[in-house]
């Protein structure tokens, strides 16, 4: 089964402290920094791994792990018997086909099909 980590979504309470940690301590590059309605979402990642990112989002949003695969149906078939399905494979209005599961701790795992 070919699955790769695309992004992890982690909540933050202090965007400046989070940015300083991921950029200055870990050395990640900043790929996006968007504020809206008093919130701020920051995307960072290792410079040598352009396909992998950490999205720092406002506390209160659910953390999630985003995985990618070239064969969503095969991944769904394997995982549906072993994890709680919260969304079967569907075409999203924003242009991806994905599904979602919960891990044993209740964290959301989203799997997107590579195109």
N, CA, C and O atoms as a Tinker XYZ file with bonds, in Angstrom:
   460  protein
     1  N      0.865000   -1.170000    0.000000    73     2
     2  CA     0.000000    0.000000    0.000000    64     1     3
     3  C      0.909000    1.229000    0.000000    63     2     4     5
     4  O      1.753000    1.378000    0.883000    81     3
     5  N      0.741000    2.088000   -0.965000    73     3     6
     6  CA     1.564000    3.292000   -1.118000    64     5     7
     7  C      0.859000    4.481000   -0.482000    63     6     8     9
     8  O     -0.059000    5.056000   -1.069000    81     7
     9  N      1.297000    4.854000    0.740000    73     7    10
    10  CA     0.728000    5.995000    1.450000    64     9    11
    11  C      1.867000    6.905000    1.878000    63    10    12    13
    12  O      2.893000    6.437000    2.370000    81    11
    13  N      1.684000    8.209000    1.687000    73    11    14
    14  CA     2.692000    9.191000    2.071000    64    13    15
    15  C      2.044000   10.285000    2.918000    63    14    16    17
    16  O      0.875000   10.627000    2.734000    81    15
    17  N      2.834000   10.827000    3.853000    73    15    18
    18  CA     2.351000   11.945000    4.659000    64    17    19
    19  C      2.420000   13.205000    3.813000    63    18    20    21
    20  O      3.465000   13.540000    3.254000    81    19
    21  N      1.298000   13.896000    3.728000    73    19    22
    22  CA     1.257000   15.165000    3.010000    64    21    23
    23  C      1.276000   16.336000    3.984000    63    22    24    25
    24  O      2.020000   17.298000    3.792000    81    23
    25  N      0.455000   16.255000    5.032000    73    23    26
    26  CA     0.396000   17.366000    5.983000    64    25    27
    27  C     -0.155000   16.899000    7.313000    63    26    28    29
    28  O     -0.952000   15.963000    7.385000    81    27
    29  N      0.283000   17.566000    8.355000    73    27    30
    30  CA    -0.283000   17.413000    9.677000    64    29    31
    31  C     -0.863000   18.755000   10.082000    63    30    32    33
    32  O     -0.253000   19.792000    9.824000    81    31
    33  N     -2.021000   18.754000   10.708000    73    31    34
    34  CA    -2.683000   19.985000   11.128000    64    33    35
    35  C     -2.614000   20.049000   12.653000    63    34    36    37
    36  O     -3.197000   19.215000   13.346000    81    35
    37  N     -1.897000   21.044000   13.165000    73    35    38
    38  CA    -1.691000   21.177000   14.604000    64    37    39
    39  C     -2.255000   22.498000   15.093000    63    38    40    41
    40  O     -2.018000   23.538000   14.478000    81    39
    41  N     -3.001000   22.472000   16.196000    73    39    42
    42  CA    -3.545000   23.727000   16.723000    64    41    43
    43  C     -2.465000   24.563000   17.399000    63    42    44    45
    44  O     -1.480000   24.029000   17.910000    81    43
    45  N     -2.660000   25.872000   17.395000    73    43    46
    46  CA    -1.759000   26.773000   18.112000    64    45    47
    47  C     -2.578000   27.754000   18.941000    63    46    48    49
    48  O     -3.722000   28.069000   18.612000    81    47
    49  N     -1.965000   28.231000   20.027000    73    47    50
    50  CA    -2.575000   29.258000   20.874000    64    49    51
    51  C     -1.924000   30.605000   20.647000    63    50    52    53
    52  O     -2.528000   31.649000   20.892000    81    51
    53  N     -0.676000   30.575000   20.172000    73    51    54
    54  CA     0.108000   31.789000   19.960000    64    53    55
    55  C      0.822000   31.653000   18.622000    63    54    56    57
    56  O      1.855000   30.987000   18.545000    81    55
    57  N      0.293000   32.272000   17.561000    73    55    58
    58  CA     0.890000   32.087000   16.239000    64    57    59
    59  C      2.345000   32.530000   16.159000    63    58    60    61
    60  O      3.142000   31.890000   15.473000    81    59
    61  N      2.704000   33.602000   16.837000    73    59    62
    62  CA     4.095000   34.070000   16.781000    64    61    63
    63  C      5.049000   33.075000   17.439000    63    62    64    65
    64  O      6.138000   32.827000   16.922000    81    63
    65  N      4.647000   32.507000   18.574000    73    63    66
    66  CA     5.493000   31.511000   19.241000    64    65    67
    67  C      5.614000   30.248000   18.387000    63    66    68    69
    68  O      6.694000   29.666000   18.287000    81    67
    69  N      4.506000   29.823000   17.772000    73    67    70
    70  CA     4.541000   28.643000   16.910000    64    69    71
    71  C      5.426000   28.886000   15.693000    63    70    72    73
    72  O      6.237000   28.039000   15.321000    81    71
    73  N      5.261000   30.041000   15.085000    73    71    74
    74  CA     6.078000   30.387000   13.926000    64    73    75
    75  C      7.557000   30.401000   14.295000    63    74    76    77
    76  O      8.383000   29.855000   13.563000    81    75
    77  N      7.897000   31.015000   15.416000    73    75    78
    78  CA     9.300000   31.072000   15.851000    64    77    79
    79  C      9.863000   29.666000   16.080000    63    78    80    81
    80  O     11.010000   29.394000   15.728000    81    79
    81  N      9.070000   28.784000   16.660000    73    79    82
    82  CA     9.552000   27.426000   16.914000    64    81    83
    83  C      9.804000   26.676000   15.605000    63    82    84    85
    84  O     10.899000   26.159000   15.386000    81    83
    85  N      8.797000   26.616000   14.742000    73    83    86
    86  CA     8.930000   25.818000   13.521000    64    85    87
    87  C      9.924000   26.432000   12.529000    63    86    88    89
    88  O     10.644000   25.702000   11.848000    81    87
    89  N      9.970000   27.748000   12.444000    73    87    90
    90  CA    10.885000   28.422000   11.516000    64    89    91
    91  C     12.295000   28.521000   12.096000    63    90    92    93
    92  O     13.261000   28.116000   11.450000    81    91
    93  N     12.417000   29.053000   13.303000    73    91    94
    94  CA    13.729000   29.373000   13.855000    64    93    95
    95  C     14.394000   28.211000   14.585000    63    94    96    97
    96  O     15.617000   28.082000   14.545000    81    95
    97  N     13.618000   27.370000   15.245000    73    95    98
    98  CA    14.198000   26.246000   15.981000    64    97    99
    99  C     14.364000   25.028000   15.074000    63    98   100   101
   100  O     15.442000   24.437000   15.012000    81    99
   101  N     13.289000   24.654000   14.369000    73    99   102
   102  CA    13.361000   23.481000   13.500000    64   101   103
   103  C     13.932000   23.790000   12.120000    63   102   104   105
   104  O     14.362000   22.881000   11.410000    81   103
   105  N     13.941000   25.061000   11.737000    73   103   106
   106  CA    14.495000   25.442000   10.440000    64   105   107
   107  C     13.559000   25.224000    9.264000    63   106   108   109
   108  O     14.006000   25.186000    8.118000    81   107
   109  N     12.255000   25.079000    9.533000    73   107   110
   110  CA    11.294000   24.897000    8.443000    64   109   111
   111  C     11.103000   26.208000    7.697000    63   110   112   113
   112  O     11.239000   27.290000    8.267000    81   111
   113  N     10.785000   26.092000    6.408000    73   111   114
   114  CA    10.464000   27.284000    5.638000    64   113   115
   115  C      8.980000   27.605000    5.800000    63   114   116   117
   116  O      8.158000   26.708000    5.989000    81   115
   117  N      8.651000   28.883000    5.723000    73   115   118
   118  CA     7.252000   29.316000    5.793000    64   117   119
   119  C      6.699000   29.273000    4.377000    63   118   120   121
   120  O      7.245000   29.904000    3.472000    81   119
   121  N      5.623000   28.533000    4.187000    73   119   122
   122  CA     5.014000   28.386000    2.858000    64   121   123
   123  C      3.714000   29.152000    2.726000    63   122   124   125
   124  O      3.238000   29.398000    1.618000    81   123
   125  N      3.148000   29.525000    3.843000    73   123   126
   126  CA     1.915000   30.298000    3.818000    64   125   127
   127  C      1.643000   30.871000    5.190000    63   126   128   129
   128  O      1.977000   30.264000    6.207000    81   127
   129  N      1.037000   32.040000    5.212000    73   127   130
   130  CA     0.691000   32.700000    6.471000    64   129   131
   131  C     -0.545000   33.539000    6.182000    63   130   132   133
   132  O     -0.457000   34.640000    5.638000    81   131
   133  N     -1.699000   32.995000    6.557000    73   131   134
   134  CA    -2.966000   33.608000    6.185000    64   133   135
   135  C     -3.781000   33.935000    7.434000    63   134   136   137
   136  O     -4.008000   33.077000    8.288000    81   135
   137  N     -4.210000   35.175000    7.523000    73   135   138
   138  CA    -5.079000   35.583000    8.614000    64   137   139
   139  C     -6.460000   35.915000    8.088000    63   138   140   141
   140  O     -6.612000   36.484000    7.007000    81   139
   141  N     -7.480000   35.545000    8.882000    73   139   142
   142  CA    -8.854000   35.841000    8.490000    64   141   143
   143  C     -9.741000   35.782000    9.721000    63   142   144   145
   144  O     -9.647000   34.853000   10.523000    81   143
   145  N    -10.592000   36.771000    9.861000    73   143   146
   146  CA   -11.557000   36.818000   10.957000    64   145   147
   147  C    -10.891000   36.647000   12.329000    63   146   148   149
   148  O    -11.421000   35.957000   13.200000    81   147
   149  N     -9.747000   37.270000   12.509000    73   147   150
   150  CA    -9.056000   37.216000   13.786000    64   149   151
   151  C     -8.299000   35.932000   14.052000    63   150   152   153
   152  O     -7.791000   35.740000   15.156000    81   151
   153  N     -8.210000   35.038000   13.060000    73   151   154
   154  CA    -7.452000   33.800000   13.217000    64   153   155
   155  C     -6.280000   33.806000   12.239000    63   154   156   157
   156  O     -6.222000   34.626000   11.323000    81   155
   157  N     -5.369000   32.896000   12.447000    73   155   158
   158  CA    -4.191000   32.834000   11.597000    64   157   159
   159  C     -3.807000   31.384000   11.354000    63   158   160   161
   160  O     -3.684000   30.600000   12.296000    81   159
   161  N     -3.618000   31.028000   10.087000    73   159   162
   162  CA    -3.201000   29.684000    9.684000    64   161   163
   163  C     -1.840000   29.808000    9.012000    63   162   164   165
   164  O     -1.681000   30.563000    8.054000    81   163
   165  N     -0.858000   29.063000    9.518000    73   163   166
   166  CA     0.513000   29.145000    9.031000    64   165   167
   167  C      0.922000   27.769000    8.515000    63   166   168   169
   168  O      0.747000   26.768000    9.209000    81   167
   169  N      1.463000   27.718000    7.305000    73   167   170
   170  CA     1.940000   26.461000    6.731000    64   169   171
   171  C      3.457000   26.503000    6.652000    63   170   172   173
   172  O      4.032000   27.438000    6.094000    81   171
   173  N      4.099000   25.487000    7.212000    73   171   174
   174  CA     5.559000   25.386000    7.221000    64   173   175
   175  C      5.952000   23.980000    6.798000    63   174   176   177
   176  O      5.129000   23.064000    6.807000    81   175
   177  N      7.227000   23.818000    6.426000    73   175   178
   178  CA     7.714000   22.491000    6.094000    64   177   179
   179  C      9.194000   22.501000    5.826000    63   178   180   181
   180  O      9.788000   23.559000    5.616000    81   179
   181  N      9.802000   21.315000    5.831000    73   179   182
   182  CA    11.224000   21.213000    5.541000    64   181   183
   183  C     11.501000   21.627000    4.092000    63   182   184   185
   184  O     10.781000   21.224000    3.179000    81   183
   185  N     12.536000   22.425000    3.892000    73   183   186
   186  CA    12.858000   22.933000    2.552000    64   185   187
   187  C     13.115000   21.806000    1.553000    63   186   188   189
   188  O     12.802000   21.943000    0.371000    81   187
   189  N     13.681000   20.696000    2.019000    73   187   190
   190  CA    14.004000   19.595000    1.105000    64   189   191
   191  C     12.853000   18.612000    0.918000    63   190   192   193
   192  O     13.026000   17.585000    0.262000    81   191
   193  N     11.671000   18.909000    1.487000    73   191   194
   194  CA    10.494000   18.058000    1.339000    64   193   195
   195  C      9.291000   18.911000    0.943000    63   194   196   197
   196  O      8.388000   19.118000    1.754000    81   195
   197  N      9.268000   19.402000   -0.285000    73   195   198
   198  CA     8.193000   20.318000   -0.687000    64   197   199
   199  C      6.794000   19.711000   -0.656000    63   198   200   201
   200  O      5.813000   20.453000   -0.626000    81   199
   201  N      6.676000   18.402000   -0.663000    73   199   202
   202  CA     5.362000   17.771000   -0.637000    64   201   203
   203  C      4.847000   17.480000    0.757000    63   202   204   205
   204  O      3.767000   16.907000    0.903000    81   203
   205  N      5.596000   17.864000    1.796000    73   203   206
   206  CA     5.202000   17.602000    3.178000    64   205   207
   207  C      5.090000   18.914000    3.925000    63   206   208   209
   208  O      5.965000   19.771000    3.808000    81   207
   209  N      4.019000   19.083000    4.698000    73   207   210
   210  CA     3.810000   20.352000    5.401000    64   209   211
   211  C      3.177000   20.126000    6.766000    63   210   212   213
   212  O      2.549000   19.099000    7.025000    81   211
   213  N      3.363000   21.110000    7.620000    73   211   214
   214  CA     2.663000   21.196000    8.901000    64   213   215
   215  C      1.821000   22.459000    8.823000    63   214   216   217
   216  O      2.341000   23.540000    8.548000    81   215
   217  N      0.517000   22.325000    9.066000    73   215   218
   218  CA    -0.377000   23.473000    9.043000    64   217   219
   219  C     -0.730000   23.796000   10.489000    63   218   220   221
   220  O     -1.347000   22.991000   11.186000    81   219
   221  N     -0.330000   24.980000   10.927000    73   219   222
   222  CA    -0.621000   25.445000   12.278000    64   221   223
   223  C     -1.907000   26.249000   12.208000    63   222   224   225
   224  O     -1.959000   27.279000   11.536000    81   223
   225  N     -2.927000   25.795000   12.885000    73   223   226
   226  CA    -4.231000   26.447000   12.793000    64   225   227
   227  C     -4.714000   26.840000   14.183000    63   226   228   229
   228  O     -4.179000   26.355000   15.179000    81   227
   229  N     -5.704000   27.703000   14.264000    73   227   230
   230  CA    -6.191000   28.176000   15.556000    64   229   231
   231  C     -6.640000   27.036000   16.461000    63   230   232   233
   232  O     -7.262000   26.074000   16.011000    81   231
   233  N     -6.315000   27.160000   17.736000    73   231   234
   234  CA    -6.762000   26.176000   18.711000    64   233   235
   235  C     -8.278000   26.090000   18.663000    63   234   236   237
   236  O     -8.958000   27.096000   18.460000    81   235
   237  N     -8.793000   24.916000   18.845000    73   235   238
   238  CA   -10.233000   24.707000   18.757000    64   237   239
   239  C    -10.599000   23.947000   17.503000    63   238   240   241
   240  O    -11.581000   23.204000   17.499000    81   239
   241  N     -9.823000   24.117000   16.423000    73   239   242
   242  CA   -10.017000   23.291000   15.232000    64   241   243
   243  C     -9.449000   21.905000   15.520000    63   242   244   245
   244  O     -8.490000   21.770000   16.280000    81   243
   245  N    -10.030000   20.893000   14.923000    73   243   246
   246  CA    -9.558000   19.537000   15.167000    64   245   247
   247  C     -8.215000   19.284000   14.505000    63   246   248   249
   248  O     -8.010000   19.671000   13.354000    81   247
   249  N     -7.275000   18.624000   15.236000    73   247   250
   250  CA    -6.031000   18.218000   14.586000    64   249   251
   251  C     -6.326000   17.107000   13.592000    63   250   252   253
   252  O     -7.285000   16.357000   13.771000    81   251
   253  N     -5.530000   16.994000   12.569000    73   251   254
   254  CA    -5.735000   15.960000   11.562000    64   253   255
   255  C     -4.406000   15.619000   10.909000    63   254   256   257
   256  O     -3.463000   16.410000   10.942000    81   255
   257  N     -4.340000   14.447000   10.322000    73   255   258
   258  CA    -3.204000   14.022000    9.534000    64   257   259
   259  C     -3.711000   13.821000    8.116000    63   258   260   261
   260  O     -4.723000   13.152000    7.904000    81   259
   261  N     -3.012000   14.398000    7.144000    73   259   262
   262  CA    -3.403000   14.275000    5.742000    64   261   263
   263  C     -2.405000   13.377000    5.033000    63   262   264   265
   264  O     -1.210000   13.667000    4.991000    81   263
   265  N     -2.910000   12.278000    4.473000    73   263   266
   266  CA    -2.089000   11.321000    3.735000    64   265   267
   267  C     -2.489000   11.344000    2.275000    63   266   268   269
   268  O     -3.605000   11.739000    1.939000    81   267
   269  N     -1.581000   10.921000    1.402000    73   267   270
   270  CA    -1.895000   10.819000   -0.021000    64   269   271
   271  C     -1.581000    9.410000   -0.511000    63   270   272   273
   272  O     -0.726000    8.718000    0.043000    81   271
   273  N     -2.282000    9.007000   -1.547000    73   271   274
   274  CA    -2.075000    7.695000   -2.152000    64   273   275
   275  C     -2.492000    7.753000   -3.625000    63   274   276   277
   276  O     -3.366000    8.542000   -3.984000    81   275
   277  N     -1.885000    6.937000   -4.471000    73   275   278
   278  CA    -2.341000    6.881000   -5.860000    64   277   279
   279  C     -3.586000    6.016000   -6.045000    63   278   280   281
   280  O     -4.207000    6.062000   -7.107000    81   279
   281  N     -3.972000    5.214000   -5.018000    73   279   282
   282  CA    -5.113000    4.305000   -5.140000    64   281   283
   283  C     -5.990000    4.400000   -3.895000    63   282   284   285
   284  O     -5.873000    3.587000   -2.978000    81   283
   285  N     -6.864000    5.394000   -3.874000    73   283   286
   286  CA    -7.723000    5.636000   -2.716000    64   285   287
   287  C     -8.639000    4.455000   -2.428000    63   286   288   289
   288  O     -8.857000    4.106000   -1.268000    81   287
   289  N     -9.171000    3.843000   -3.470000    73   287   290
   290  CA   -10.098000    2.732000   -3.252000    64   289   291
   291  C     -9.420000    1.560000   -2.547000    63   290   292   293
   292  O    -10.027000    0.929000   -1.681000    81   291
   293  N     -8.175000    1.261000   -2.903000    73   291   294
   294  CA    -7.447000    0.166000   -2.252000    64   293   295
   295  C     -7.173000    0.490000   -0.787000    63   294   296   297
   296  O     -7.314000   -0.374000    0.079000    81   295
   297  N     -6.785000    1.722000   -0.509000    73   295   298
   298  CA    -6.524000    2.132000    0.873000    64   297   299
   299  C     -7.818000    2.072000    1.682000    63   298   300   301
   300  O     -7.829000    1.560000    2.801000    81   299
   301  N     -8.905000    2.591000    1.119000    73   299   302
   302  CA   -10.185000    2.567000    1.822000    64   301   303
   303  C    -10.614000    1.130000    2.109000    63   302   304   305
   304  O    -11.062000    0.825000    3.214000    81   303
   305  N    -10.479000    0.257000    1.131000    73   303   306
   306  CA   -10.870000   -1.142000    1.292000    64   305   307
   307  C    -10.113000   -1.794000    2.453000    63   306   308   309
   308  O    -10.688000   -2.548000    3.237000    81   307
   309  N     -8.830000   -1.494000    2.547000    73   307   310
   310  CA    -8.015000   -2.085000    3.610000    64   309   311
   311  C     -8.350000   -1.498000    4.984000    63   310   312   313
   312  O     -8.442000   -2.234000    5.966000    81   311
   313  N     -8.531000   -0.193000    5.055000    73   311   314
   314  CA    -8.706000    0.463000    6.346000    64   313   315
   315  C    -10.121000    0.393000    6.915000    63   314   316   317
   316  O    -10.297000    0.474000    8.131000    81   315
   317  N    -11.125000    0.246000    6.065000    73   315   318
   318  CA   -12.494000    0.333000    6.577000    64   317   319
   319  C    -12.823000   -0.750000    7.595000    63   318   320   321
   320  O    -13.691000   -0.543000    8.443000    81   319
   321  N    -12.162000   -1.882000    7.536000    73   319   322
   322  CA   -12.408000   -2.942000    8.507000    64   321   323
   323  C    -11.597000   -2.747000    9.791000    63   322   324   325
   324  O    -11.827000   -3.435000   10.785000    81   323
   325  N    -10.650000   -1.810000    9.764000    73   323   326
   326  CA    -9.731000   -1.655000   10.902000    64   325   327
   327  C     -9.836000   -0.304000   11.604000    63   326   328   329
   328  O     -9.228000   -0.102000   12.655000    81   327
   329  N    -10.595000    0.613000   11.033000    73   327   330
   330  CA   -10.703000    1.954000   11.616000    64   329   331
   331  C    -12.127000    2.464000   11.422000    63   330   332   333
   332  O    -12.845000    2.005000   10.534000    81   331
   333  N    -12.526000    3.414000   12.258000    73   331   334
   334  CA   -13.868000    3.982000   12.144000    64   333   335
   335  C    -13.924000    4.930000   10.950000    63   334   336   337
   336  O    -13.185000    5.913000   10.896000    81   335
   337  N    -14.794000    4.636000   10.005000    73   335   338
   338  CA   -14.966000    5.463000    8.816000    64   337   339
   339  C    -15.835000    6.668000    9.176000    63   338   340   341
   340  O    -16.922000    6.509000    9.732000    81   339
   341  N    -15.354000    7.870000    8.859000    73   339   342
   342  CA   -16.192000    9.050000    9.056000    64   341   343
   343  C    -16.582000    9.685000    7.718000    63   342   344   345
   344  O    -17.444000   10.561000    7.663000    81   343
   345  N    -15.932000    9.228000    6.641000    73   343   346
   346  CA   -16.332000    9.679000    5.307000    64   345   347
   347  C    -15.818000    8.682000    4.278000    63   346   348   349
   348  O    -14.615000    8.436000    4.188000    81   347
   349  N    -16.727000    8.113000    3.507000    73   347   350
   350  CA   -16.333000    7.227000    2.415000    64   349   351
   351  C    -15.721000    8.056000    1.292000    63   350   352   353
   352  O    -15.895000    9.275000    1.281000    81   351
   353  N    -15.007000    7.437000    0.340000    73   351   354
   354  CA   -14.396000    8.199000   -0.754000    64   353   355
   355  C    -15.436000    9.010000   -1.530000    63   354   356   357
   356  O    -16.447000    8.476000   -1.988000    81   355
   357  N    -15.164000   10.310000   -1.668000    73   355   358
   358  CA   -16.032000   11.199000   -2.448000    64   357   359
   359  C    -15.187000   12.261000   -3.152000    63   358   360   361
   360  O    -14.049000   12.541000   -2.775000    81   359
   361  N    -15.784000   12.829000   -4.176000    73   359   362
   362  CA   -15.189000   13.982000   -4.859000    64   361   363
   363  C    -15.551000   15.224000   -4.065000    63   362   364   365
   364  O    -16.731000   15.495000   -3.845000    81   363
   365  N    -14.562000   15.975000   -3.636000    73   363   366
   366  CA   -14.795000   17.202000   -2.886000    64   365   367
   367  C    -14.980000   18.374000   -3.857000    63   366   368   369
   368  O    -14.431000   18.351000   -4.959000    81   367
   369  N    -15.737000   19.385000   -3.465000    73   367   370
   370  CA   -15.953000   20.538000   -4.341000    64   369   371
   371  C    -14.674000   21.347000   -4.608000    63   370   372   373
   372  O    -14.632000   22.158000   -5.533000    81   371
   373  N    -13.633000   21.122000   -3.791000    73   371   374
   374  CA   -12.383000   21.853000   -3.982000    64   373   375
   375  C    -11.369000   21.064000   -4.811000    63   374   376   377
   376  O    -10.187000   21.406000   -4.842000    81   375
   377  N    -11.832000   20.010000   -5.480000    73   375   378
   378  CA   -11.022000   19.359000   -6.495000    64   377   379
   379  C    -10.208000   18.143000   -6.097000    63   378   380   381
   380  O     -9.309000   17.751000   -6.842000    81   379
   381  N    -10.482000   17.530000   -4.959000    73   379   382
   382  CA    -9.780000   16.306000   -4.595000    64   381   383
   383  C    -10.789000   15.208000   -4.312000    63   382   384   385
   384  O    -11.951000   15.477000   -4.009000    81   383
   385  N    -10.341000   13.997000   -4.412000    73   383   386
   386  CA   -11.139000   12.831000   -4.010000    64   385   387
   387  C    -10.495000   12.310000   -2.743000    63   386   388   389
   388  O     -9.292000   12.049000   -2.719000    81   387
   389  N    -11.290000   12.152000   -1.675000    73   387   390
   390  CA   -10.713000   11.718000   -0.414000    64   389   391
   391  C    -11.707000   10.939000    0.430000    63   390   392   393
   392  O    -12.890000   10.836000    0.104000    81   391
   393  N    -11.187000   10.392000    1.535000    73   391   394
   394  CA   -11.997000    9.720000    2.539000    64   393   395
   395  C    -11.401000   10.074000    3.898000    63   394   396   397
   396  O    -10.338000   10.691000    3.966000    81   395
   397  N    -12.081000    9.686000    4.984000    73   395   398
   398  CA   -11.585000   10.026000    6.313000    64   397   399
   399  C    -11.930000    8.933000    7.307000    63   398   400   401
   400  O    -12.968000    8.277000    7.219000    81   399
   401  N    -11.013000    8.761000    8.265000    73   399   402
   402  CA   -11.142000    7.781000    9.332000    64   401   403
   403  C    -10.812000    8.452000   10.658000    63   402   404   405
   404  O    -10.276000    9.560000   10.686000    81   403
   405  N    -11.135000    7.778000   11.749000    73   403   406
   406  CA   -10.665000    8.183000   13.070000    64   405   407
   407  C     -9.634000    7.162000   13.535000    63   406   408   409
   408  O     -9.816000    5.957000   13.362000    81   407
   409  N     -8.549000    7.658000   14.128000    73   407   410
   410  CA    -7.598000    6.734000   14.738000    64   409   411
   411  C     -8.125000    6.340000   16.113000    63   410   412   413
   412  O     -9.155000    6.871000   16.530000    81   411
   413  N     -7.465000    5.429000   16.841000    73   411   414
   414  CA    -7.992000    4.985000   18.137000    64   413   415
   415  C     -8.162000    6.107000   19.167000    63   414   416   417
   416  O     -8.957000    5.974000   20.098000    81   415
   417  N     -7.420000    7.214000   19.008000    73   415   418
   418  CA    -7.542000    8.339000   19.949000    64   417   419
   419  C     -8.582000    9.352000   19.501000    63   418   420   421
   420  O     -8.786000   10.361000   20.176000    81   419
   421  N     -9.245000    9.105000   18.375000    73   419   422
   422  CA   -10.261000   10.021000   17.884000    64   421   423
   423  C     -9.745000   11.114000   16.975000    63   422   424   425
   424  O    -10.483000   12.047000   16.659000    81   423
   425  N     -8.481000   11.022000   16.541000    73   423   426
   426  CA    -7.920000   12.001000   15.609000    64   425   427
   427  C     -8.355000   11.692000   14.185000    63   426   428   429
   428  O     -8.478000   10.527000   13.805000    81   427
   429  N     -8.584000   12.725000   13.407000    73   427   430
   430  CA    -9.002000   12.553000   12.020000    64   429   431
   431  C     -7.806000   12.239000   11.138000    63   430   432   433
   432  O     -6.782000   12.919000   11.193000    81   431
   433  N     -7.948000   11.201000   10.324000    73   431   434
   434  CA    -6.969000   10.848000    9.301000    64   433   435
   435  C     -7.682000   11.001000    7.971000    63   434   436   437
   436  O     -8.638000   10.277000    7.693000    81   435
   437  N     -7.223000   11.950000    7.132000    73   435   438
   438  CA    -7.804000   12.153000    5.805000    64   437   439
   439  C     -6.838000   11.551000    4.785000    63   438   440   441
   440  O     -5.626000   11.737000    4.893000    81   439
   441  N     -7.365000   10.839000    3.808000    73   439   442
   442  CA    -6.546000   10.245000    2.760000    64   441   443
   443  C     -7.035000   10.798000    1.424000    63   442   444   445
   444  O     -8.204000   10.647000    1.069000    81   443
   445  N     -6.126000   11.441000    0.688000    73   443   446
   446  CA    -6.445000   12.015000   -0.623000    64   445   447
   447  C     -5.781000   11.197000   -1.717000    63   446   448   449
   448  O     -4.682000   10.668000   -1.551000    81   447
   449  N     -6.481000   11.111000   -2.837000    73   447   450
   450  CA    -5.924000   10.424000   -4.001000    64   449   451
   451  C     -5.054000   11.386000   -4.799000    63   450   452   453
   452  O     -5.478000   12.499000   -5.113000    81   451
   453  N     -3.845000   10.960000   -5.123000    73   451   454
   454  CA    -2.957000   11.763000   -5.963000    64   453   455
   455  C     -3.503000   11.830000   -7.377000    63   454   456   457
   456  O     -4.026000   10.845000   -7.898000    81   455
   457  N     -3.380000   12.981000   -7.985000    73   455   458
   458  CA    -3.850000   13.118000   -9.374000    64   457   459
   459  C     -2.774000   13.759000  -10.210000    63   458   460
   460  O     -2.963000   13.965000  -11.409000    81   459
